[in-house]
Amino acid sequence: MAQGASGVWLRAVSRLGLTCRGTVYLLVGYLALRLALAVHGRTGAPASSAGAVQAVVTPAWGRVPLVLLIAGLGAYALSQLGEAVFRPAYATSGIGRWRQRAVSSWGFLLYAAFCLSTAQLLVETRPKGTAQSEQRQDAAAAAVLLRTGIGRVLLVAAGILVVAAGLEVGRRAVRLDFRERFAAPHLPVALARLTRSLGAVGCSARSVVFVLVGVFMVKAGVLASAKQTKGLDAVFRSVGSLDFGSWLLALLACGLLCYGLYCLLEVRYRDLTPGR
């Protein structure tokens, strides 16, 4: 697949996926920063993937960006599925192979879910979301699981997996230099340092967000309370309501913006040969 014309198309689709991934992180970070700058973080558009989509889809632009975003998120999900199949062969240990399979599989499921939820906006006529409406949707989804004992177990298990994913992202923020898969073996010193800084700060922010979302999911399952479930926007608002919460939320927002910029650097410099 990496040879000839098929390889060119494969890399082009992968770059589209990386571009859309970075765009989503930039938009979510921007919306989270708006919450931080607002009084007590109580106003502003929902700082979530759905809120990011609504920030892009305006009457002036139409639905073209939405179609591109759906295609890009789907492309990135498929690239993660490819990595789950091919890339573990390059790991140096059995633990490394299973870790890579788990990370890539998580990426496939996460971005496939983002792609499907974004596609719903294209086929459905929905009113503009608010923070309260998104929180009600999150609680309603959790309430469906909490109706049965097995549902509570599934919710707790899902929360534990999200926390584990957050811890893995935090480990990567410390252990990686974020140029392992770049095609250019020797980047300029300034660009190499920028890449390391953006990747480390961005993954640290992602780690915190994942852990917080997972903890709320586990808490909802243990207490059998759907109201304890918090999506991305509700987590940001919870952080903003703490003492000095606006500063903490601003740091998280800046971290997500950093990761979005790092994703755009990947578009330019990442080696997109399958399995690499």
C-alpha positions as CSV (number, residue, x, y, z in Angstrom):
1,M,0.0,0.0,0.0
2,A,2.9,2.3,0.6
3,Q,4.2,2.0,-3.0
4,G,3.1,3.9,-6.1
5,A,-0.1,5.8,-6.6
6,S,-2.0,4.0,-3.8
7,G,0.7,5.2,-1.4
8,V,0.3,8.8,-2.5
9,W,-3.5,8.6,-1.9
10,L,-3.0,6.9,1.4
11,R,-0.6,9.6,2.7
12,A,-2.9,12.3,1.4
13,V,-5.9,10.9,3.3
14,S,-3.7,10.5,6.4
15,R,-2.6,14.2,6.1
16,L,-6.3,15.2,5.9
17,G,-7.0,13.2,9.0
18,L,-4.1,14.9,10.9
19,T,-5.2,18.3,9.7
20,C,-8.8,17.8,11.0
21,R,-7.5,16.3,14.3
22,G,-5.4,19.4,14.9
23,T,-8.2,21.7,13.9
24,V,-10.6,20.1,16.4
25,Y,-8.0,20.5,19.2
26,L,-7.4,24.1,18.3
27,L,-11.2,24.8,18.3
28,V,-11.8,23.1,21.6
29,G,-8.8,24.9,23.1
30,Y,-10.1,28.2,21.9
31,L,-13.6,27.6,23.3
32,A,-12.1,26.4,26.6
33,L,-10.0,29.6,26.7
34,R,-13.2,31.7,26.1
35,L,-14.7,29.9,29.2
36,A,-11.6,30.8,31.2
37,L,-11.8,34.4,30.2
38,A,-15.5,34.6,31.0
39,V,-16.7,35.4,34.5
40,H,-16.4,32.2,36.6
41,G,-16.4,30.2,33.4
42,R,-20.2,30.2,33.3
43,T,-20.8,31.7,29.9
44,G,-19.6,30.9,26.4
45,A,-20.2,28.2,23.8
46,P,-19.9,24.6,24.8
47,A,-16.2,23.7,24.9
48,S,-16.5,20.2,23.4
49,S,-16.1,18.5,20.1
50,A,-19.8,19.3,19.3
51,G,-19.2,23.0,20.3
52,A,-16.1,23.0,18.1
53,V,-18.1,21.8,15.1
54,Q,-20.8,24.4,15.7
55,A,-18.1,27.1,15.8
56,V,-17.0,26.0,12.3
57,V,-20.4,25.4,10.7
58,T,-21.8,29.0,10.2
59,P,-24.1,30.4,7.6
60,A,-21.1,32.1,5.9
61,W,-19.3,28.8,5.4
62,G,-22.2,26.4,4.9
63,R,-21.7,22.7,5.3
64,V,-18.5,22.3,3.3
65,P,-16.2,22.4,6.4
66,L,-18.5,19.9,8.1
67,V,-18.1,17.4,5.2
68,L,-14.3,17.9,5.2
69,L,-14.3,17.4,9.0
70,I,-16.3,14.2,8.8
71,A,-14.0,12.9,6.1
72,G,-10.9,13.9,8.0
73,L,-12.0,12.3,11.3
74,G,-13.0,9.2,9.5
75,A,-9.6,9.1,7.7
76,Y,-7.8,9.5,11.0
77,A,-9.8,6.7,12.6
78,L,-8.9,4.4,9.8
79,S,-5.2,5.4,10.0
80,Q,-5.3,4.4,13.7
81,L,-6.9,1.1,12.8
82,G,-4.0,0.6,10.4
83,E,-1.5,1.4,13.1
84,A,-3.1,-1.1,15.4
85,V,-2.5,-3.8,12.8
86,F,0.9,-2.8,11.4
87,R,2.9,-0.7,13.8
88,P,3.2,-3.1,16.7
89,A,5.6,-5.2,14.6
90,Y,8.2,-2.5,15.0
91,A,8.0,-2.5,18.8
92,T,11.1,-3.9,20.6
93,S,9.2,-5.9,23.3
94,G,6.0,-7.8,23.9
95,I,4.7,-5.1,26.3
96,G,5.5,-2.4,23.7
97,R,3.5,-4.3,21.1
98,W,0.4,-4.7,23.3
99,R,0.7,-1.0,24.4
100,Q,0.8,0.1,20.8
101,R,-2.2,-2.0,19.9
102,A,-4.2,-0.6,22.9
103,V,-3.2,3.0,22.1
104,S,-4.1,2.7,18.4
105,S,-7.3,0.8,19.1
106,W,-8.3,3.5,21.5
107,G,-7.6,6.2,18.9
108,F,-9.7,4.3,16.3
109,L,-12.7,4.0,18.7
110,L,-12.4,7.6,19.9
111,Y,-12.2,9.3,16.5
112,A,-14.7,6.9,14.9
113,A,-17.1,8.1,17.6
114,F,-16.2,11.7,16.9
115,C,-16.8,11.1,13.2
116,L,-20.2,9.5,13.7
117,S,-21.4,12.2,16.1
118,T,-20.2,14.9,13.7
119,A,-22.0,13.1,10.8
120,Q,-25.3,13.4,12.8
121,L,-25.1,17.2,12.5
122,L,-25.1,16.8,8.7
123,V,-28.2,14.6,8.5
124,E,-30.2,16.0,11.3
125,T,-31.7,19.4,12.0
126,R,-30.6,20.2,15.5
127,P,-30.9,23.5,17.5
128,K,-27.7,25.1,18.5
129,G,-26.3,23.4,21.6
130,T,-25.8,25.1,24.9
131,A,-23.8,24.0,28.0
132,Q,-27.0,22.9,29.7
133,S,-28.3,20.9,26.7
134,E,-25.0,19.1,26.3
135,Q,-24.9,18.2,30.0
136,R,-28.4,16.8,29.8
137,Q,-27.4,14.7,26.8
138,D,-24.4,13.3,28.7
139,A,-26.6,12.5,31.7
140,A,-29.3,10.9,29.6
141,A,-26.7,8.6,27.9
142,A,-25.4,7.6,31.3
143,A,-28.9,7.1,32.7
144,V,-29.5,4.4,30.0
145,L,-26.5,2.4,31.3
146,L,-27.4,2.9,34.9
147,R,-30.8,1.2,34.5
148,T,-29.2,-2.2,35.0
149,G,-26.5,-3.6,37.1
150,I,-24.4,-4.6,34.1
151,G,-24.8,-1.1,32.8
152,R,-23.2,0.3,36.0
153,V,-20.3,-2.2,35.6
154,L,-19.9,-1.1,31.9
155,L,-19.8,2.6,32.9
156,V,-17.2,2.0,35.6
157,A,-15.2,-0.1,33.2
158,A,-15.4,2.6,30.6
159,G,-14.3,5.2,33.1
160,I,-11.3,3.1,34.2
161,L,-10.3,2.7,30.5
162,V,-10.5,6.5,30.0
163,V,-8.4,7.1,33.1
164,A,-5.9,4.5,31.9
165,A,-5.8,6.2,28.5
166,G,-5.1,9.5,30.3
167,L,-2.2,8.0,32.2
168,E,-0.8,6.5,29.1
169,V,-0.9,10.0,27.4
170,G,0.8,11.4,30.5
171,R,3.6,8.8,30.2
172,R,4.1,9.7,26.6
173,A,4.4,13.4,27.5
174,V,7.4,12.5,29.7
175,R,9.0,9.7,27.7
176,L,8.7,10.8,24.1
177,D,10.5,13.6,22.2
178,F,7.6,13.7,19.7
179,R,9.8,13.3,16.7
180,E,10.1,9.5,16.6
181,R,7.9,9.2,13.6
182,F,9.0,12.4,11.7
183,A,10.4,11.8,8.2
184,A,13.1,14.5,8.6
185,P,15.9,12.9,10.7
186,H,17.5,16.2,11.6
187,L,15.1,19.1,12.2
188,P,16.5,22.6,12.8
189,V,17.2,23.0,16.5
190,A,14.6,25.7,17.1
191,L,11.9,23.6,15.3
192,A,12.9,20.4,17.3
193,R,12.6,22.3,20.6
194,L,9.3,23.7,19.5
195,T,8.0,20.3,18.6
196,R,9.1,18.8,21.9
197,S,7.5,21.6,23.9
198,L,4.2,21.6,22.0
199,G,3.9,17.8,22.2
200,A,4.8,17.6,25.9
201,V,2.6,20.5,27.0
202,G,-0.3,19.3,24.8
203,C,-0.2,15.7,25.9
204,S,0.0,16.8,29.6
205,A,-3.2,18.8,29.1
206,R,-4.9,15.9,27.3
207,S,-3.8,13.5,30.1
208,V,-5.5,15.8,32.7
209,V,-8.7,16.0,30.6
210,F,-8.9,12.3,30.0
211,V,-8.3,11.5,33.7
212,L,-11.0,14.0,34.9
213,V,-13.6,12.6,32.4
214,G,-12.8,9.0,33.5
215,V,-13.0,9.8,37.2
216,F,-16.5,11.4,36.8
217,M,-17.6,8.3,34.8
218,V,-16.4,6.0,37.5
219,K,-18.0,8.1,40.2
220,A,-21.3,8.0,38.3
221,G,-21.2,4.3,38.0
222,V,-20.3,3.7,41.7
223,L,-23.0,6.2,43.0
224,A,-25.5,5.1,40.3
225,S,-26.0,8.8,39.6
226,A,-26.2,9.9,35.9
227,K,-25.7,13.6,37.0
228,Q,-22.2,12.7,38.0
229,T,-21.3,12.0,34.4
230,K,-19.6,15.0,32.8
231,G,-18.6,15.5,29.2
232,L,-15.8,17.6,28.1
233,D,-17.6,20.9,28.4
234,A,-19.0,20.1,31.9
235,V,-15.5,19.1,33.0
236,F,-14.1,22.4,31.9
237,R,-16.8,24.3,33.7
238,S,-16.2,22.3,36.8
239,V,-12.6,23.3,36.7
240,G,-13.5,26.9,36.1
241,S,-15.8,27.0,39.1
242,L,-12.9,26.2,41.5
243,D,-10.8,28.7,43.4
244,F,-8.3,30.0,40.8
245,G,-10.2,27.7,38.4
246,S,-10.1,30.3,35.6
247,W,-6.3,30.1,35.7
248,L,-6.3,26.3,35.7
249,L,-8.8,26.2,32.8
250,A,-6.7,28.7,30.9
251,L,-3.7,26.4,31.3
252,L,-5.7,23.4,30.1
253,A,-6.9,25.5,27.1
254,C,-3.4,26.6,26.2
255,G,-2.2,23.0,26.5
256,L,-4.9,21.9,24.0
257,L,-4.0,24.7,21.7
258,C,-0.4,23.5,21.9
259,Y,-1.4,20.0,20.9
260,G,-3.4,21.3,18.0
261,L,-0.3,23.1,16.7
262,Y,1.8,20.0,17.2
263,C,-0.8,18.0,15.1
264,L,-0.3,20.6,12.3
265,L,3.5,20.0,12.5
266,E,2.8,16.3,12.1
267,V,1.0,17.1,8.9
268,R,4.2,18.5,7.5
269,Y,6.9,16.3,9.0
270,R,5.4,13.0,10.0
271,D,6.5,9.8,8.2
272,L,3.1,8.4,7.0
273,T,4.4,5.1,5.7
274,P,2.1,2.4,7.1
275,G,3.4,0.9,10.3
276,R,6.1,3.5,10.9
